[in-house]
């Protein structure tokens, strides 16, 4: 719930904000107040009658009204009928009667506040009380007491109906708004799903196909080498194994893109931080020189952080191989709830492309992964050295 000036705002389960109804109109508060007032009026009338030593018939109206108040929340027709009968009995038999017909007025409000069919009930209650008071006044249809009692009954019924109708209209409007918000959310989710499927199709048709073709060509090149080409054969074998792993990971990504929210429990496992050493070893077999300092064992990591750490190291070492020379130094350590990743390599000066900013989406992807995991990325570059430093929270982005 939020406050905007004098207006109170209420947030629904769907996240939609709706102005909240005034506190005194919500729930059974007004009906409870009317009940307390009716009981107070009844108790006051009983006290006055006891002090005045009323005859026994005078207490009939008190008893009927009391029973009516006891049952009006469970059986509103019975409750209103009994309180009306109590008001009539007091008007006809008691010396003090104003407090009892006041109870009928409060009962009429409670009746109207609870449900429909108010007009016939108010008509019968008000006219019955009016006629009883007219009889008390000797048939004077202009008697002030009779007119006041009937008017108050009608006003109480109108007030109760107005409060009920406003609450029903308020709730109906809020429900329509929530239904609209849910429909819009469903449309948005469908649009996201459609886009994911489109990306999956493009990834399968373009990237997947090209990777498969390259994998076949590398295999052909491997078996076509002469017998004394052991180093070249090992490099091609490593490249083919890397392509096969890439094809497998591409298929896993395709599976994730095609899955719906109901299938999240069957999500496939992608490489995590604990696979960094094996990834480094594959790079070494392929000819890269990587010096490592990796904490062992790694601390317990959030799944998103663990996957991000693997991809960040993979991209950093790939960049080191493309733009650097000599060994790349990889450091992965954990300190005070953070996983620190540091990759440093010397810049290859004989390649003109290193004099400008590194192109492609590699560093962009590293930054996006770092931010998504709640971490921080820092890049340092001098004339001779490039350094990438990432800090990731071990427990993931705070909720």
C-alpha positions as a Markdown table, in Angstrom:
| # | Residue | x | y | z |
|---|---|---|---|---|
| 1 | Unk | 0.0 | 0.0 | 0.0 |
| 2 | Unk | 1.3 | 3.5 | -0.9 |
| 3 | Unk | 0.2 | 7.0 | -0.1 |
| 4 | Unk | -0.2 | 9.8 | -2.7 |
| 5 | Unk | -1.2 | 13.0 | -0.8 |
| 6 | Unk | -4.6 | 12.4 | 0.7 |
| 7 | Unk | -5.3 | 9.5 | -1.5 |
| 8 | Unk | -4.6 | 5.9 | -0.3 |
| 9 | Unk | -3.3 | 3.5 | -2.9 |
| 10 | Unk | -3.6 | -0.3 | -2.7 |
| 11 | Unk | -1.5 | -2.7 | -4.7 |
| 12 | Unk | -3.3 | -5.8 | -6.0 |
| 13 | Unk | -1.9 | -9.3 | -6.3 |
| 14 | Unk | -1.2 | -8.7 | -10.0 |
| 15 | Unk | 1.0 | -5.7 | -9.1 |
| 16 | Unk | -1.6 | -3.1 | -10.3 |
| 17 | Unk | -2.2 | 0.0 | -8.1 |
| 18 | Unk | -5.7 | 1.0 | -7.3 |
| 19 | Unk | -7.0 | 3.9 | -5.2 |
| 20 | Unk | -8.2 | 2.4 | -1.9 |
| 21 | Unk | -11.8 | 2.9 | -0.7 |
| 22 | Unk | -12.2 | 5.2 | 2.4 |
| 23 | Unk | -11.5 | 3.3 | 5.6 |
| 24 | Unk | -14.9 | 3.9 | 7.1 |
| 25 | Unk | -16.7 | 2.4 | 4.1 |
| 26 | Unk | -14.7 | -0.8 | 4.0 |
| 27 | Unk | -15.8 | -4.0 | 5.6 |
| 28 | Unk | -18.4 | -4.3 | 8.4 |
| 29 | Unk | -17.3 | -1.1 | 10.2 |
| 30 | Unk | -20.5 | 0.9 | 9.6 |
| 31 | Unk | -22.8 | -2.0 | 10.4 |
| 32 | Unk | -20.9 | -2.6 | 13.6 |
| 33 | Unk | -21.2 | 1.1 | 14.6 |
| 34 | Unk | -25.0 | 0.9 | 13.8 |
| 35 | Unk | -25.3 | -2.3 | 16.0 |
| 36 | Unk | -23.4 | -0.6 | 18.9 |
| 37 | Unk | -25.7 | 2.4 | 18.6 |
| 38 | Unk | -28.8 | 0.2 | 18.5 |
| 39 | Unk | -27.7 | -1.7 | 21.6 |
| 40 | Unk | -27.0 | 1.6 | 23.4 |
| 41 | Unk | -30.4 | 2.9 | 22.5 |
| 42 | Unk | -32.0 | -0.3 | 23.7 |
| 43 | Unk | -30.1 | -0.3 | 27.0 |
| 44 | Unk | -31.0 | 3.4 | 27.5 |
| 45 | Unk | -34.7 | 2.7 | 26.9 |
| 46 | Unk | -34.7 | -0.3 | 29.3 |
| 47 | Unk | -33.0 | 1.8 | 32.0 |
| 48 | Unk | -35.6 | 4.6 | 31.6 |
| 49 | Unk | -38.5 | 2.1 | 31.7 |
| 50 | Unk | -37.1 | 0.4 | 34.9 |
| 51 | Unk | -36.7 | 3.8 | 36.6 |
| 52 | Unk | -40.3 | 4.7 | 35.5 |
| 53 | Unk | -41.6 | 1.3 | 36.7 |
| 54 | Unk | -43.3 | 0.5 | 33.4 |
| 55 | Unk | -45.9 | -2.3 | 33.3 |
| 56 | Unk | -44.9 | -5.7 | 32.0 |
| 57 | Unk | -46.5 | -5.2 | 28.5 |
| 58 | Unk | -44.1 | -2.3 | 28.0 |
| 59 | Unk | -41.1 | -4.6 | 28.0 |
| 60 | Unk | -42.4 | -6.6 | 25.0 |
| 61 | Unk | -40.9 | -4.2 | 22.5 |
| 62 | Unk | -37.6 | -4.3 | 24.3 |
| 63 | Unk | -37.5 | -8.1 | 24.1 |
| 64 | Unk | -38.5 | -8.4 | 20.4 |
| 65 | Unk | -35.9 | -5.7 | 19.4 |
| 66 | Unk | -33.2 | -7.4 | 21.4 |
| 67 | Unk | -33.9 | -10.8 | 19.7 |
| 68 | Unk | -34.0 | -9.1 | 16.3 |
| 69 | Unk | -30.5 | -7.5 | 16.9 |
| 70 | Unk | -29.1 | -10.9 | 17.9 |
| 71 | Unk | -30.1 | -12.6 | 14.6 |
| 72 | Unk | -30.0 | -9.8 | 12.0 |
| 73 | Unk | -26.5 | -10.6 | 10.8 |
| 74 | Unk | -27.4 | -14.2 | 10.2 |
| 75 | Unk | -31.1 | -13.8 | 9.2 |
| 76 | Unk | -31.6 | -10.2 | 8.1 |
| 77 | Unk | -35.3 | -10.6 | 7.2 |
| 78 | Unk | -36.1 | -12.1 | 10.6 |
| 79 | Unk | -34.0 | -9.6 | 12.4 |
| 80 | Unk | -35.6 | -6.6 | 10.7 |
| 81 | Unk | -39.1 | -8.1 | 11.2 |
| 82 | Unk | -38.5 | -8.6 | 15.0 |
| 83 | Unk | -37.0 | -5.1 | 15.5 |
| 84 | Unk | -40.0 | -3.6 | 13.6 |
| 85 | Unk | -42.4 | -5.6 | 15.7 |
| 86 | Unk | -40.5 | -4.4 | 18.8 |
| 87 | Unk | -40.9 | -0.8 | 17.7 |
| 88 | Unk | -44.7 | -1.3 | 17.0 |
| 89 | Unk | -45.1 | -3.0 | 20.4 |
| 90 | Unk | -43.4 | -0.1 | 22.2 |
| 91 | Unk | -45.4 | 2.4 | 20.3 |
| 92 | Unk | -48.7 | 0.7 | 21.3 |
| 93 | Unk | -48.0 | -0.4 | 24.9 |
| 94 | Unk | -45.0 | 1.5 | 26.4 |
| 95 | Unk | -44.9 | 4.9 | 27.9 |
| 96 | Unk | -41.3 | 5.4 | 26.7 |
| 97 | Unk | -40.9 | 4.3 | 23.1 |
| 98 | Unk | -38.5 | 6.6 | 21.2 |
| 99 | Unk | -35.4 | 4.4 | 21.9 |
| 100 | Unk | -37.1 | 1.3 | 20.6 |
| 101 | Unk | -38.1 | 2.7 | 17.2 |
| 102 | Unk | -34.6 | 4.1 | 17.0 |
| 103 | Unk | -33.4 | 0.5 | 17.1 |
| 104 | Unk | -35.6 | -0.2 | 14.1 |
| 105 | Unk | -33.9 | 2.6 | 12.2 |
| 106 | Unk | -30.4 | 1.2 | 12.9 |
| 107 | Unk | -31.7 | -2.3 | 12.0 |
| 108 | Unk | -32.9 | -1.0 | 8.7 |
| 109 | Unk | -29.5 | 0.4 | 7.9 |
| 110 | Unk | -27.8 | -2.9 | 8.7 |
| 111 | Unk | -30.4 | -4.7 | 6.6 |
| 112 | Unk | -29.8 | -2.5 | 3.6 |
| 113 | Unk | -26.0 | -2.7 | 4.1 |
| 114 | Unk | -26.0 | -6.5 | 3.9 |
| 115 | Unk | -27.9 | -7.2 | 0.7 |
| 116 | Unk | -30.6 | -6.4 | -1.9 |
| 117 | Unk | -34.4 | -6.2 | -1.9 |
| 118 | Unk | -34.2 | -3.1 | 0.3 |
| 119 | Unk | -37.2 | -1.2 | -1.1 |
| 120 | Unk | -40.0 | -3.7 | 0.0 |
| 121 | Unk | -38.4 | -4.2 | 3.4 |
| 122 | Unk | -38.0 | -0.5 | 4.1 |
| 123 | Unk | -41.6 | 0.2 | 2.8 |
| 124 | Unk | -43.1 | -2.4 | 5.2 |
| 125 | Unk | -40.9 | -1.4 | 8.1 |
| 126 | Unk | -41.4 | 2.4 | 7.8 |
| 127 | Unk | -45.1 | 2.2 | 7.0 |
| 128 | Unk | -45.8 | -0.3 | 9.9 |
| 129 | Unk | -43.9 | 1.9 | 12.4 |
| 130 | Unk | -45.7 | 5.0 | 11.0 |
| 131 | Unk | -49.1 | 3.5 | 11.4 |
| 132 | Unk | -48.4 | 2.3 | 14.9 |
| 133 | Unk | -47.3 | 5.8 | 16.0 |
| 134 | Unk | -50.4 | 7.3 | 14.2 |
| 135 | Unk | -52.6 | 5.0 | 16.3 |
| 136 | Unk | -50.7 | 6.0 | 19.4 |
| 137 | Unk | -51.5 | 9.7 | 18.6 |
| 138 | Unk | -55.2 | 8.9 | 18.2 |
| 139 | Unk | -55.2 | 8.6 | 14.4 |
| 140 | Unk | -53.3 | 11.8 | 13.7 |
| 141 | Unk | -51.6 | 11.2 | 10.3 |
| 142 | Unk | -49.7 | 14.4 | 10.7 |
| 143 | Unk | -48.2 | 13.4 | 14.0 |
| 144 | Unk | -44.6 | 14.6 | 14.2 |
| 145 | Unk | -43.3 | 11.5 | 15.9 |
| 146 | Unk | -44.8 | 9.2 | 13.2 |
| 147 | Unk | -43.4 | 11.2 | 10.3 |
| 148 | Unk | -40.0 | 11.5 | 11.9 |
| 149 | Unk | -39.8 | 7.7 | 12.6 |
| 150 | Unk | -40.9 | 6.8 | 9.0 |
| 151 | Unk | -38.5 | 9.4 | 7.5 |
| 152 | Unk | -35.6 | 8.0 | 9.5 |
| 153 | Unk | -36.3 | 4.5 | 8.5 |
| 154 | Unk | -36.4 | 5.4 | 4.8 |
| 155 | Unk | -33.2 | 7.5 | 5.2 |
| 156 | Unk | -31.4 | 4.6 | 6.9 |
| 157 | Unk | -32.4 | 2.2 | 4.2 |
| 158 | Unk | -31.2 | 4.6 | 1.5 |
| 159 | Unk | -27.9 | 5.2 | 3.3 |
| 160 | Unk | -27.2 | 1.5 | 3.7 |
| 161 | Unk | -28.0 | 0.8 | 0.1 |
| 162 | Unk | -25.8 | 3.7 | -1.1 |
| 163 | Unk | -22.8 | 2.3 | 0.9 |
| 164 | Unk | -23.4 | -1.2 | -0.4 |
| 165 | Unk | -23.7 | -0.1 | -4.0 |
| 166 | Unk | -20.6 | 2.0 | -3.8 |
| 167 | Unk | -18.6 | -0.9 | -2.4 |
| 168 | Unk | -19.9 | -3.3 | -5.0 |
| 169 | Unk | -19.2 | -0.8 | -7.8 |
| 170 | Unk | -15.7 | -0.2 | -6.4 |
| 171 | Unk | -14.9 | -3.9 | -6.2 |
| 172 | Unk | -16.3 | -4.5 | -9.7 |
| 173 | Unk | -14.3 | -1.7 | -11.2 |
| 174 | Unk | -11.1 | -3.0 | -9.5 |
| 175 | Unk | -11.8 | -6.5 | -10.7 |
| 176 | Unk | -12.2 | -5.3 | -14.3 |
| 177 | Unk | -9.0 | -3.4 | -14.0 |
| 178 | Unk | -7.1 | -6.4 | -12.6 |
| 179 | Unk | -8.5 | -8.7 | -15.3 |
| 180 | Unk | -7.3 | -6.1 | -17.9 |
| 181 | Unk | -3.9 | -6.0 | -16.3 |
| 182 | Unk | -3.7 | -9.8 | -16.3 |
| 183 | Unk | -4.8 | -10.0 | -20.0 |
| 184 | Unk | -2.1 | -7.4 | -20.9 |
| 185 | Unk | 0.5 | -9.4 | -19.0 |
| 186 | Unk | -0.5 | -12.6 | -20.8 |
| 187 | Unk | -0.2 | -10.8 | -24.1 |
| 188 | Unk | 3.2 | -9.6 | -23.2 |
| 189 | Unk | 4.3 | -13.1 | -22.1 |
| 190 | Unk | 3.0 | -14.5 | -25.4 |
| 191 | Unk | 5.0 | -11.9 | -27.3 |
| 192 | Unk | 8.1 | -12.8 | -25.4 |
| 193 | Unk | 7.5 | -16.5 | -26.0 |
| 194 | Unk | 7.0 | -15.8 | -29.8 |
| 195 | Unk | 10.3 | -13.8 | -29.9 |
| 196 | Unk | 12.2 | -16.6 | -28.1 |
| 197 | Unk | 10.9 | -19.1 | -30.6 |
| 198 | Unk | 11.9 | -16.8 | -33.5 |
| 199 | Unk | 15.4 | -16.5 | -32.1 |
| 200 | Unk | 15.6 | -20.2 | -31.6 |
| 201 | Unk | 14.6 | -20.8 | -35.2 |
| 202 | Unk | 17.2 | -18.3 | -36.5 |
| 203 | Unk | 19.9 | -19.8 | -34.2 |
| 204 | Unk | 19.1 | -23.3 | -35.4 |
| 205 | Unk | 18.9 | -22.4 | -39.1 |
| 206 | Unk | 21.9 | -20.2 | -39.3 |
| 207 | Unk | 24.4 | -20.7 | -36.5 |
| 208 | Unk | 23.6 | -24.4 | -35.9 |
| 209 | Unk | 23.9 | -25.2 | -39.6 |
| 210 | Unk | 27.2 | -23.3 | -40.1 |
| 211 | Unk | 28.7 | -24.9 | -37.0 |
| 212 | Unk | 27.8 | -28.4 | -38.3 |
| 213 | Unk | 29.4 | -27.7 | -41.6 |
| 214 | Unk | 32.6 | -26.4 | -40.0 |
| 215 | Unk | 32.7 | -29.5 | -37.8 |
| 216 | Unk | 32.5 | -31.8 | -40.8 |
| 217 | Unk | 35.2 | -29.8 | -42.7 |
| 218 | Unk | 37.5 | -30.0 | -39.7 |
| 219 | Unk | 37.0 | -33.7 | -39.5 |
| 220 | Unk | 37.8 | -34.1 | -43.1 |
| 221 | Unk | 40.9 | -32.0 | -42.7 |
| 222 | Unk | 42.0 | -34.1 | -39.7 |
| 223 | Unk | 41.9 | -37.4 | -41.6 |
| 224 | Unk | 43.5 | -35.9 | -44.7 |
| 225 | Unk | 46.7 | -34.8 | -43.0 |
| 226 | Unk | 49.9 | -36.8 | -43.8 |
| 227 | Unk | 51.2 | -39.2 | -41.1 |
| 228 | Unk | 54.0 | -36.9 | -39.8 |
| 229 | Unk | 51.6 | -34.0 | -38.9 |
| 230 | Unk | 51.0 | -34.9 | -35.3 |
| 231 | Unk | 50.9 | -31.3 | -34.0 |
| 232 | Unk | 48.4 | -30.2 | -36.7 |
| 233 | Unk | 46.3 | -33.3 | -36.1 |
| 234 | Unk | 46.1 | -32.6 | -32.4 |
| 235 | Unk | 45.1 | -29.0 | -33.1 |
| 236 | Unk | 42.4 | -30.1 | -35.5 |
| 237 | Unk | 41.2 | -32.7 | -33.0 |
| 238 | Unk | 41.0 | -30.1 | -30.3 |
| 239 | Unk | 39.1 | -27.8 | -32.7 |
| 240 | Unk | 36.7 | -30.5 | -33.6 |
| 241 | Unk | 36.0 | -31.3 | -29.9 |
| 242 | Unk | 35.5 | -27.7 | -29.2 |
| 243 | Unk | 33.0 | -27.4 | -32.1 |
| 244 | Unk | 31.1 | -30.5 | -30.8 |
| 245 | Unk | 30.9 | -28.9 | -27.4 |
| 246 | Unk | 29.7 | -25.7 | -29.0 |
| 247 | Unk | 27.0 | -27.6 | -30.9 |
| 248 | Unk | 25.9 | -29.3 | -27.7 |
| 249 | Unk | 25.7 | -26.0 | -25.9 |
| 250 | Unk | 23.8 | -24.4 | -28.8 |
| 251 | Unk | 21.3 | -27.3 | -28.6 |
| 252 | Unk | 20.9 | -26.7 | -24.9 |
| 253 | Unk | 20.3 | -23.0 | -25.5 |
| 254 | Unk | 17.7 | -23.9 | -28.1 |
| 255 | Unk | 16.0 | -26.1 | -25.6 |
| 256 | Unk | 15.9 | -23.3 | -23.1 |
| 257 | Unk | 14.5 | -20.9 | -25.7 |
| 258 | Unk | 11.7 | -23.3 | -26.6 |
| 259 | Unk | 10.7 | -24.1 | -23.1 |
| 260 | Unk | 7.7 | -22.5 | -21.5 |
| 261 | Unk | 7.4 | -21.4 | -17.9 |
| 262 | Unk | 5.7 | -24.6 | -17.0 |
| 263 | Unk | 8.8 | -26.5 | -18.0 |
| 264 | Unk | 11.3 | -24.6 | -15.9 |
| 265 | Unk | 11.8 | -27.6 | -13.5 |
| 266 | Unk | 13.3 | -29.5 | -16.5 |
| 267 | Unk | 15.9 | -26.9 | -17.4 |
| 268 | Unk | 19.1 | -28.3 | -18.8 |
| 269 | Unk | 22.4 | -27.7 | -17.1 |
| 270 | Unk | 24.8 | -25.3 | -18.8 |
| 271 | Unk | 28.6 | -25.0 | -17.9 |
| 272 | Unk | 29.2 | -23.5 | -14.4 |
| 273 | Unk | 32.1 | -22.1 | -12.5 |
| 274 | Unk | 33.4 | -25.5 | -11.5 |
| 275 | Unk | 34.0 | -26.3 | -15.2 |
| 276 | Unk | 36.5 | -23.4 | -15.6 |
| 277 | Unk | 39.6 | -25.6 | -15.0 |
| 278 | Unk | 38.5 | -28.1 | -17.6 |
| 279 | Unk | 37.9 | -25.2 | -20.1 |
| 280 | Unk | 41.4 | -23.9 | -19.4 |
| 281 | Unk | 42.8 | -27.3 | -20.0 |
| 282 | Unk | 41.1 | -27.5 | -23.4 |
| 283 | Unk | 42.6 | -24.1 | -24.3 |
| 284 | Unk | 46.1 | -25.3 | -23.4 |
| 285 | Unk | 45.7 | -28.4 | -25.5 |
| 286 | Unk | 44.7 | -26.1 | -28.4 |
| 287 | Unk | 48.0 | -24.2 | -27.9 |
| 288 | Unk | 47.0 | -21.3 | -25.6 |
| 289 | Unk | 49.3 | -20.5 | -22.7 |
| 290 | Unk | 47.2 | -19.8 | -19.6 |
| 291 | Unk | 48.6 | -19.3 | -16.1 |
| 292 | Unk | 46.0 | -19.8 | -13.5 |
| 293 | Unk | 45.3 | -19.2 | -9.8 |
| 294 | Unk | 41.9 | -20.7 | -9.1 |
| 295 | Unk | 40.6 | -21.1 | -5.5 |
| 296 | Unk | 39.8 | -24.7 | -4.7 |
| 297 | Unk | 37.2 | -25.6 | -3.8 |
| 298 | Unk | 35.1 | -22.8 | -5.2 |
| 299 | Unk | 32.6 | -21.3 | -2.7 |
| 300 | Unk | 28.9 | -22.1 | -3.0 |
| 301 | Unk | 27.6 | -19.9 | -5.8 |
| 302 | Unk | 24.2 | -18.8 | -7.0 |
| 303 | Unk | 23.4 | -20.7 | -10.2 |
| 304 | Unk | 23.2 | -17.5 | -12.3 |
| 305 | Unk | 26.5 | -16.2 | -10.9 |
| 306 | Unk | 28.2 | -19.6 | -11.5 |
| 307 | Unk | 27.1 | -19.6 | -15.2 |
| 308 | Unk | 28.1 | -16.0 | -15.6 |
| 309 | Unk | 31.5 | -16.7 | -14.1 |
| 310 | Unk | 32.1 | -19.5 | -16.6 |
| 311 | Unk | 31.1 | -17.4 | -19.6 |
| 312 | Unk | 33.0 | -14.3 | -18.5 |
| 313 | Unk | 36.2 | -16.4 | -18.1 |
| 314 | Unk | 35.6 | -18.0 | -21.5 |
| 315 | Unk | 35.2 | -14.7 | -23.2 |
| 316 | Unk | 38.1 | -13.1 | -21.5 |
| 317 | Unk | 40.5 | -15.9 | -22.4 |
| 318 | Unk | 39.1 | -15.9 | -26.0 |
| 319 | Unk | 39.9 | -12.2 | -26.3 |
| 320 | Unk | 43.3 | -12.8 | -24.8 |
| 321 | Unk | 44.0 | -15.3 | -27.6 |
| 322 | Unk | 42.7 | -13.0 | -30.3 |
| 323 | Unk | 44.3 | -9.7 | -29.2 |
| 324 | Unk | 47.1 | -10.7 | -26.9 |
| 325 | Unk | 50.5 | -12.3 | -27.0 |
| 326 | Unk | 52.3 | -14.5 | -24.5 |
| 327 | Unk | 50.6 | -16.1 | -21.5 |
| 328 | Unk | 47.3 | -14.9 | -20.2 |
| 329 | Unk | 47.1 | -14.8 | -16.4 |
| 330 | Unk | 43.7 | -15.9 | -14.9 |
| 331 | Unk | 42.9 | -15.4 | -11.2 |
| 332 | Unk | 39.7 | -16.6 | -9.6 |
| 333 | Unk | 39.5 | -16.0 | -5.8 |
| 334 | Unk | 36.7 | -15.6 | -3.3 |
| 335 | Unk | 36.7 | -12.8 | -0.6 |
| 336 | Unk | 33.9 | -11.7 | 1.8 |
| 337 | Unk | 31.0 | -13.0 | -0.2 |
| 338 | Unk | 32.4 | -12.0 | -3.6 |
| 339 | Unk | 34.0 | -13.9 | -6.4 |
| 340 | Unk | 36.8 | -12.0 | -8.0 |
| 341 | Unk | 37.8 | -12.8 | -11.6 |
| 342 | Unk | 40.9 | -11.2 | -13.1 |
| 343 | Unk | 42.4 | -11.8 | -16.5 |
| 344 | Unk | 45.6 | -10.0 | -17.7 |
| 345 | Unk | 47.4 | -10.4 | -21.0 |
| 346 | Unk | 50.0 | -8.5 | -23.0 |
| 347 | Unk | 48.7 | -6.7 | -26.1 |
| 348 | Unk | 50.1 | -7.9 | -29.5 |
| 349 | Unk | 51.5 | -4.7 | -31.1 |
| 350 | Unk | 52.1 | -6.1 | -34.6 |
| 351 | Unk | 48.3 | -6.2 | -35.2 |
| 352 | Unk | 46.8 | -2.8 | -36.1 |
| 353 | Unk | 43.4 | -3.8 | -34.8 |
| 354 | Unk | 44.7 | -3.7 | -31.2 |
| 355 | Unk | 45.4 | 0.1 | -31.5 |
| 356 | Unk | 41.6 | 0.7 | -31.6 |
| 357 | Unk | 38.9 | -0.4 | -29.3 |
| 358 | Unk | 38.1 | -4.1 | -29.5 |
| 359 | Unk | 35.2 | -4.6 | -31.8 |
| 360 | Unk | 32.5 | -7.2 | -31.6 |
| 361 | Unk | 30.0 | -8.0 | -28.8 |
| 362 | Unk | 32.4 | -9.9 | -26.5 |
| 363 | Unk | 33.0 | -7.2 | -23.9 |
| 364 | Unk | 29.4 | -6.1 | -24.3 |
| 365 | Unk | 28.2 | -9.6 | -23.4 |
| 366 | Unk | 30.6 | -9.7 | -20.4 |
| 367 | Unk | 29.2 | -6.4 | -19.1 |
| 368 | Unk | 25.6 | -7.6 | -19.5 |
| 369 | Unk | 26.3 | -10.9 | -17.8 |
| 370 | Unk | 28.1 | -9.1 | -14.9 |
| 371 | Unk | 25.2 | -6.6 | -14.4 |
| 372 | Unk | 22.6 | -9.4 | -14.6 |
| 373 | Unk | 24.4 | -11.2 | -11.8 |
| 374 | Unk | 24.6 | -8.1 | -9.7 |
| 375 | Unk | 28.4 | -7.7 | -10.2 |
| 376 | Unk | 30.8 | -5.0 | -11.3 |
| 377 | Unk | 33.1 | -4.9 | -14.3 |
| 378 | Unk | 36.3 | -2.9 | -14.6 |
| 379 | Unk | 38.5 | -2.8 | -17.7 |
| 380 | Unk | 42.1 | -1.5 | -17.7 |
| 381 | Unk | 44.2 | -0.9 | -20.8 |
| 382 | Unk | 47.7 | 0.5 | -21.3 |
| 383 | Unk | 49.9 | 0.5 | -24.3 |
| 384 | Unk | 51.2 | -2.9 | -23.4 |
| 385 | Unk | 48.6 | -4.6 | -21.1 |
| 386 | Unk | 44.9 | -5.4 | -21.1 |
| 387 | Unk | 43.2 | -6.3 | -17.9 |
| 388 | Unk | 39.6 | -7.4 | -17.2 |
| 389 | Unk | 38.4 | -7.5 | -13.6 |
| 390 | Unk | 35.0 | -8.7 | -12.5 |
| 391 | Unk | 33.5 | -8.9 | -9.0 |
| 392 | Unk | 30.4 | -11.1 | -8.6 |
| 393 | Unk | 28.3 | -11.6 | -5.4 |
| 394 | Unk | 28.4 | -15.3 | -4.5 |
| 395 | Unk | 24.7 | -15.2 | -3.5 |
| 396 | Unk | 23.5 | -13.4 | -6.6 |
| 397 | Unk | 21.7 | -10.1 | -7.2 |
| 398 | Unk | 19.9 | -9.0 | -4.1 |
| 399 | Unk | 16.1 | -9.3 | -4.4 |
